[in-house]
Amino acid sequence: MAAANYPDDLLYHKEHDWARIDAGAPEEATLGITWYAQDALGEVVFFQPPAVGTQVRKDEPYAEVESVKAVSDVIAPLSGEIIAVNEALEDDPQPINADPYGDGWLVRVRVADSAERDALMDADAYVASLSV
Amino acid sequence: MSLRRTPLYERHAAAGAKLVPFAGFEMPVEYEGVREEHMSVREACGVFDVSHMGEIETRGAGARELLQRVLSNDVSKIALKEETGGVLVGAQYSVICAENGGVLDDVFTYRLDAERYLTVTNAANHARDLAWFEGHLHGISDVEVIDRFEDYAMLAVQGPRARELVQAISDTPLPARMTAAVRRLGGSEVLVCGTGYTGEDGVELLCAPEEAETLWDALVRRGAAPAGLAARDTLRIEACFHLYGNDLTEERGPIEAGLGWCCREETGFIGAEAVRAVREAGPRERMVAFAIVGGGIARAGNEVVGGGVVTSGTFSPSLNVGIGLGYVPSERAQPGTHLEIDVRGKIRDALVKEKPLYRKGG
């Protein structure tokens, strides 16, 4: 997508990752990378989703996204177990750039510790952190 | 250390380029995006600012003798032909070797005149190359080595439409591939060289730094797409051209690198004995081109299982797979050989391929 965009309904991690927790399923979260991250990477040309069942730990890498030039770690904003992955991205990672908060979602996790979310930023705080 | 800027820095900044430190310079890594720029060069025409590259002039009656000593190729083969109003000269690729045969740099040498040569060096090696030339003058009379770094800006215009585009602003026909000649492009006097680093037809232009912006503007106005270092890298890896510091280092020699064709041991260049010994015995390892099978992208430094290392790796915008260059034991260097590459803990399958990885219409 062309213009920077940070939805209000997401929680953000300083390593440019987001988590979406739906009110109806507070024990689960969908994770992805932010508009800023995909813009900095440039075109993502390869993403291999981690395996379902993998445990991810907050602040630690759980996957890699690759642009033409470089590979970058994707950092988990929350701890938990991966319960679903966006398999479509393995064949075509383009949604990570085109729609990072929608079709470009990466994984869904069962949240291990719901208190961890308190350490994440809201959209305003994240945007402010980008301009530092 | 503060970064140096090329004469085209303002143009890059104005075009919104991402600028990164490279070999002590602040260089454009990309403008619109590496894939777009890469495809512009493959399909039409791109223009690169490569003014960070260095130039060394060697002149005098003893110039050839010095160059035969420091360059691996046979410098006497660089042609010089009179043409109306000037000379049409040859261009030649060489490596510079240490005594032990390790590669110190890879360079292009153009003849400027009967007793004048211009050697284009890699930015990061320029000072060392200059010292190397100056350190090997002993016993040669009438030779002068001049640092010409500050006297030239350099633009690479590459792609199937590159010649047509440059021809449109040239006073006379452009020199053919692997030759060079001075031309007036617009108002500027430019050394036009039929060389490149992309696997496409095209020219490289050496001009006075103060003329670089005018020349750049004229090319961009006619449709050359500004292209950055990122696209330069993907293009050269597809074409299987070496990058010094990655695919060529002091730790390895030219035979291992597949550059035996530019080494003429009979000229007695520095390192010739070591190079001859490897050529005769056969190198223990060889540089290969590979493509990943089944997804993934290998990067420089990844190890090949069972011996070997990736020295350049990227995603290929032309082929849409991970590709790269690396060194493997000679017995595993045949095209078609299956390799396993340890990509950050994941084993990726790869096949050794014929070079170049990308060929026009291939």
Interface residues (C-beta under 8 A of the other chain):
Chain A: G42 E43 V45 F46 Q48 E64 E66 S67 V68 K69 A70 V71 E90
Chain B: V29 E30 G33 V34 R35 A230 D233 T234 G295 G296 I297 R299 T314 F315 P317 G322 R344 K346
